[in-house]
């Protein structure tokens, strides 16, 4: 027969019984009467204890440590001896409930988890911003665009670091103006044909033809025609006549046939005529003056100013030749 030991490893004493077999003497809490073991050692009846504290303690031990039993609600301590329990592979899956997780479309959980990041030394939380400018609320995670730079990234989308958008990477519509198309159209002095059909009534490029608008005064053939609106109100116009700095006086003798008093002169700024004789002069602003085709009849001691701005030929004739005409041209 093997020896028996208590929970502390102390061998339990035995003594021969009636049948010359070893027996165990069992004492109650309140010592006294040994409890005999019937037969060859089957069941030992302790009896009903008067209180829970008088019950037989049952301890689980590996021979060195004994598992601890504590009242409910007692916080666990690091030094508490505990049982090592292995979950059987036949055990059904264990579902762990997470109060911060909810199904799609379900109400917002009462608990949430917050994600963050490190600034290199400390943990930092993400920041939310309300994007609803009205009475509602729409919270979104705030982000900042970063761009690569020597020594570390920099904030992008600022005045110092604007975002660059390449036209080649954008889905531009057919006929959209780009640097390449504008240069091509400028060289051809035409606007894109795509401008015709829904956006312009006429092809302005074809209407301009080969006339390329440039800065400066041009001849009529090299200018773009412009028409004022039919209901355009009066446009005030002012001009400053150019001053004359030189004059030339010519004495023309009286004549019964037409004579040229002054030839065409584009530089002319003014012209005056004075009749110093007794007979009249028939003067015409144009060629071939006659006694019946003339502009003005200058009598004795008469004076006439040709309208300023007229630079063409001036001719004259007399019915009776007897006096000279003084012609003064201003330039």
C-alpha positions as CSV (number, residue, x, y, z in Angstrom):
1,X,0.0,0.0,0.0
2,X,1.2,3.5,-0.9
3,X,1.7,6.1,1.8
4,X,-0.7,9.0,2.0
5,X,0.4,12.7,2.4
6,X,-1.5,15.8,3.4
7,X,-1.5,19.1,1.3
8,X,1.8,20.1,2.9
9,X,3.5,16.9,2.0
10,X,3.4,15.5,5.5
11,X,2.9,11.7,5.6
12,X,-0.4,10.7,7.2
13,X,-0.1,8.2,10.1
14,X,-1.8,4.8,9.8
15,X,-2.4,1.8,12.1
16,X,-3.4,-1.8,11.7
17,X,-7.1,-2.5,11.7
18,X,-9.2,-5.4,12.6
19,X,-8.5,-7.0,9.2
20,X,-4.8,-6.3,9.6
21,X,-5.1,-3.6,7.0
22,X,-3.9,0.0,7.3
23,X,-6.7,2.5,8.2
24,X,-7.0,6.3,8.1
25,X,-8.0,8.0,11.3
26,X,-10.3,11.0,10.4
27,X,-10.8,13.6,13.1
28,X,-13.6,16.2,12.9
29,X,-13.0,19.9,13.4
30,X,-14.0,19.5,17.0
31,X,-11.7,16.6,17.9
32,X,-12.8,13.4,19.5
33,X,-14.3,10.4,17.9
34,X,-12.4,8.7,15.1
35,X,-14.5,7.8,12.0
36,X,-14.0,4.3,11.0
37,X,-13.5,3.4,7.3
38,X,-15.9,0.6,6.4
39,X,-14.8,-2.5,4.4
40,X,-11.6,-2.1,2.3
41,X,-11.8,1.7,2.2
42,X,-14.8,2.9,0.2
43,X,-16.7,6.0,1.2
44,X,-16.1,8.1,4.3
45,X,-19.1,9.9,5.5
46,X,-18.2,13.2,7.2
47,X,-21.7,13.9,8.2
48,X,-23.4,17.3,8.0
49,X,-21.3,20.2,9.4
50,X,-23.0,22.6,11.7
51,X,-21.7,25.6,9.7
52,X,-20.0,26.0,6.3
53,X,-16.7,26.7,8.0
54,X,-16.8,23.1,9.5
55,X,-17.0,21.5,6.1
56,X,-14.0,19.5,4.8
57,X,-11.8,21.8,2.7
58,X,-10.9,20.5,-0.8
59,X,-7.7,21.8,-2.2
60,X,-6.1,21.3,-5.7
61,X,-2.4,21.0,-5.6
62,X,0.5,19.9,-7.7
63,X,2.4,18.8,-4.6
64,X,4.1,22.2,-4.2
65,X,1.5,25.0,-4.9
66,X,-2.2,25.0,-4.0
67,X,-4.8,26.9,-6.1
68,X,-6.3,29.8,-4.3
69,X,-10.0,30.3,-3.7
70,X,-11.3,33.8,-2.8
71,X,-14.7,35.4,-2.2
72,X,-16.4,36.7,-5.3
73,X,-15.4,40.2,-6.4
74,X,-11.9,39.9,-4.9
75,X,-9.4,41.5,-7.3
76,X,-6.8,39.2,-8.6
77,X,-3.2,39.7,-7.5
78,X,0.0,38.8,-9.3
79,X,1.1,36.4,-6.6
80,X,-2.2,34.4,-6.5
81,X,-1.6,30.7,-7.4
82,X,-3.9,29.8,-10.3
83,X,-4.9,26.8,-12.2
84,X,-3.5,26.3,-15.7
85,X,-6.5,25.5,-18.0
86,X,-6.1,24.3,-21.6
87,X,-9.1,24.8,-23.9
88,X,-10.0,21.7,-25.7
89,X,-9.8,21.8,-29.5
90,X,-13.3,20.5,-29.5
91,X,-14.7,23.6,-27.8
92,X,-17.0,25.7,-29.9
93,X,-15.6,29.2,-30.9
94,X,-15.7,31.8,-28.2
95,X,-17.2,35.1,-29.2
96,X,-15.8,38.2,-27.6
97,X,-18.1,41.2,-27.5
98,X,-16.7,44.7,-28.3
99,X,-18.8,47.6,-27.2
100,X,-17.1,49.9,-29.7
101,X,-18.0,47.8,-32.7
102,X,-21.4,47.9,-34.4
103,X,-23.0,46.5,-37.5
104,X,-23.4,48.5,-40.7
105,X,-26.6,50.6,-40.3
106,X,-26.8,50.0,-36.6
107,X,-27.0,52.7,-34.0
108,X,-23.7,54.4,-33.0
109,X,-22.0,52.3,-30.3
110,X,-21.8,53.7,-26.8
111,X,-18.1,53.2,-26.8
112,X,-15.6,54.2,-29.4
113,X,-11.9,53.6,-30.2
114,X,-9.7,56.5,-31.2
115,X,-6.9,56.1,-33.6
116,X,-3.8,58.3,-33.5
117,X,-0.2,58.6,-34.4
118,X,3.1,59.6,-33.1
119,X,4.9,62.8,-33.6
120,X,8.2,61.0,-33.1
121,X,8.0,61.1,-29.3
122,X,4.4,61.2,-28.1
123,X,1.1,59.8,-29.2
124,X,-1.2,62.3,-30.9
125,X,-4.9,62.0,-31.5
126,X,-6.5,62.8,-34.9
127,X,-8.6,66.0,-35.1
128,X,-12.1,66.2,-36.5
129,X,-13.6,69.3,-38.2
130,X,-17.3,70.3,-38.7
131,X,-17.8,71.0,-42.4
132,X,-21.4,71.9,-42.1
133,X,-21.6,75.7,-42.2
134,X,-25.3,75.6,-41.3
135,X,-27.2,74.5,-38.3
136,X,-26.3,70.8,-38.8
137,X,-23.0,69.0,-38.1
138,X,-20.8,67.0,-40.4
139,X,-17.5,66.0,-38.8
140,X,-14.7,64.9,-41.0
141,X,-11.1,64.0,-40.4
142,X,-8.8,66.9,-41.0
143,X,-5.9,66.2,-43.4
144,X,-3.0,68.3,-44.8
145,X,-1.4,67.8,-48.2
146,X,2.3,67.3,-48.0
147,X,4.9,67.6,-50.8
148,X,8.4,66.2,-50.9
149,X,11.2,68.6,-50.2
150,X,14.9,68.5,-49.2
151,X,15.2,67.9,-45.4
152,X,11.6,66.7,-45.1
153,X,8.1,67.2,-46.5
154,X,6.4,70.7,-46.6
155,X,2.7,71.6,-46.6
156,X,1.3,71.8,-50.2
157,X,-1.4,73.9,-51.6
158,X,-0.1,77.1,-50.0
159,X,1.1,80.4,-51.6
160,X,4.7,79.3,-51.1
161,X,4.0,75.7,-52.4
162,X,1.1,75.9,-54.8
163,X,-0.3,72.7,-56.5
164,X,0.7,72.4,-60.1
165,X,-1.8,70.8,-62.5
166,X,-0.5,69.6,-65.8
167,X,-3.0,70.0,-68.7
168,X,-1.7,66.8,-70.3
169,X,-3.0,64.8,-67.3
170,X,-6.5,66.3,-67.4
171,X,-9.4,65.0,-69.6
172,X,-9.7,68.2,-71.6
173,X,-12.6,68.3,-74.1
174,X,-12.0,68.1,-77.8
175,X,-10.9,71.5,-79.1
176,X,-10.1,73.0,-75.7
177,X,-7.5,75.7,-75.8
178,X,-4.0,74.7,-74.7
179,X,-0.6,76.3,-75.1
180,X,0.1,74.2,-78.1
181,X,-3.2,74.9,-79.8
182,X,-3.1,78.6,-79.1
183,X,0.4,78.9,-80.6
184,X,-0.8,77.0,-83.7
185,X,-3.9,79.2,-84.1
186,X,-1.9,82.4,-83.5
187,X,0.5,81.4,-86.3
188,X,-2.4,80.8,-88.6
189,X,-4.2,83.9,-87.5
190,X,-7.4,81.9,-86.9
191,X,-9.5,80.8,-84.0
192,X,-10.2,77.1,-83.4
193,X,-12.9,75.7,-85.7
194,X,-14.4,74.1,-82.5
195,X,-15.6,77.6,-81.6
196,X,-18.1,77.4,-84.4
197,X,-21.3,75.4,-83.8
198,X,-23.0,76.3,-80.6
199,X,-20.6,78.8,-79.2
200,X,-20.1,81.3,-82.0
201,X,-22.4,82.1,-84.9
202,X,-19.6,82.7,-87.3
203,X,-16.0,81.5,-87.7
204,X,-14.2,84.6,-86.6
205,X,-10.9,83.2,-87.6
206,X,-12.0,82.8,-91.2
207,X,-13.7,86.2,-91.1
208,X,-10.4,87.9,-90.1
209,X,-8.7,86.1,-92.9
210,X,-5.0,86.9,-93.1
211,X,-5.3,90.1,-91.2
212,X,-3.4,89.7,-88.0
213,X,-4.3,92.4,-85.5
214,X,-1.3,94.3,-84.3
215,X,-0.6,97.4,-82.4
216,X,-0.4,100.8,-84.2
217,X,-2.2,102.7,-87.0
218,X,-2.9,100.7,-90.2
219,X,-4.3,101.4,-93.6
220,X,-7.9,100.4,-94.3
221,X,-6.9,97.2,-96.1
222,X,-4.8,96.1,-93.1
223,X,-7.5,97.0,-90.5
224,X,-10.3,95.0,-89.0
225,X,-13.7,96.5,-89.9
226,X,-15.8,97.7,-87.0
227,X,-19.5,98.8,-87.1
228,X,-21.1,100.9,-84.5
229,X,-24.5,99.8,-83.2
230,X,-27.5,101.4,-84.8
231,X,-28.7,102.7,-81.5
232,X,-25.2,104.0,-80.4
233,X,-25.7,107.4,-78.8
234,X,-23.6,110.4,-79.9
235,X,-19.9,110.0,-79.2
236,X,-18.1,113.2,-78.3
237,X,-15.1,113.9,-80.4
238,X,-12.4,116.5,-79.9
239,X,-9.4,117.4,-81.9
240,X,-6.5,119.8,-81.5
241,X,-5.4,121.4,-84.9
242,X,-1.8,121.3,-85.5
243,X,-0.1,124.6,-85.4
244,X,1.5,126.2,-88.6
245,X,5.1,127.3,-88.3
246,X,5.8,128.5,-91.9
247,X,4.1,130.4,-94.7
248,X,4.8,131.2,-98.4
249,X,3.2,134.2,-100.2
250,X,2.8,134.1,-104.0
251,X,1.6,137.0,-106.3
252,X,-0.5,135.7,-109.2
253,X,-1.1,138.1,-112.1
254,X,-4.5,138.7,-113.5
255,X,-5.6,136.3,-116.3
256,X,-8.5,135.7,-118.7
257,X,-7.6,132.0,-118.8
258,X,-7.7,129.6,-115.9
259,X,-4.5,129.5,-113.9
260,X,-3.3,127.3,-110.9
261,X,-3.3,129.4,-107.8
262,X,-1.9,126.5,-105.6
263,X,-1.1,122.9,-106.5
264,X,-2.0,120.0,-104.2
265,X,0.0,119.9,-101.0
266,X,-0.6,117.3,-98.4
267,X,1.5,119.3,-95.9
268,X,-0.7,122.3,-96.2
269,X,-2.4,123.5,-93.0
270,X,-4.1,126.6,-94.3
271,X,-4.5,128.9,-97.4
272,X,-5.6,132.6,-97.8
273,X,-6.4,134.7,-100.9
274,X,-6.4,138.5,-101.2
275,X,-7.5,140.5,-104.3
276,X,-5.7,143.9,-104.5
277,X,-7.1,145.0,-107.9
278,X,-10.3,146.5,-109.2
279,X,-11.6,143.3,-111.1
280,X,-13.1,140.2,-109.5
281,X,-11.4,136.8,-109.3
282,X,-13.4,133.6,-109.7
283,X,-11.7,131.0,-107.5
284,X,-12.4,127.3,-107.5
285,X,-11.3,124.6,-104.9
286,X,-10.5,122.2,-107.7
287,X,-9.2,122.2,-111.3
288,X,-10.6,124.1,-114.3
289,X,-12.2,127.2,-112.8
290,X,-14.6,129.1,-115.1
291,X,-16.8,132.2,-114.9
292,X,-19.7,129.7,-114.2
293,X,-17.9,127.0,-112.3
294,X,-16.2,128.4,-109.2
295,X,-16.3,128.3,-105.4
296,X,-16.1,131.9,-104.5
297,X,-16.0,135.3,-106.2
298,X,-13.4,137.7,-104.6
299,X,-14.2,141.3,-105.3
300,X,-11.8,144.3,-105.0
301,X,-9.9,144.3,-101.7
302,X,-11.6,141.0,-101.0
303,X,-10.1,138.3,-98.7
304,X,-10.9,134.6,-98.6
305,X,-9.7,131.7,-96.3
306,X,-9.8,128.3,-97.8
307,X,-11.4,125.8,-95.3
308,X,-8.7,124.3,-93.1
309,X,-8.1,120.8,-94.0
310,X,-8.3,121.2,-97.7
311,X,-5.0,120.4,-99.3
312,X,-6.0,120.0,-103.0
313,X,-5.5,122.1,-106.1
314,X,-6.9,125.7,-106.3
315,X,-7.5,127.5,-109.6
316,X,-8.8,130.9,-110.7
317,X,-9.8,133.1,-113.6
318,X,-10.9,136.8,-114.3
319,X,-13.5,138.2,-116.6
320,X,-11.4,141.4,-117.1
321,X,-7.7,141.0,-116.5
322,X,-6.4,144.0,-114.5
323,X,-5.3,142.9,-110.9
324,X,-3.1,140.5,-109.1
325,X,-4.1,137.9,-106.4
326,X,-1.9,137.3,-103.3
327,X,-1.9,133.7,-102.3
328,X,-0.5,132.7,-98.8
329,X,0.0,129.0,-98.0
330,X,0.6,127.9,-94.4
331,X,2.6,124.7,-93.6
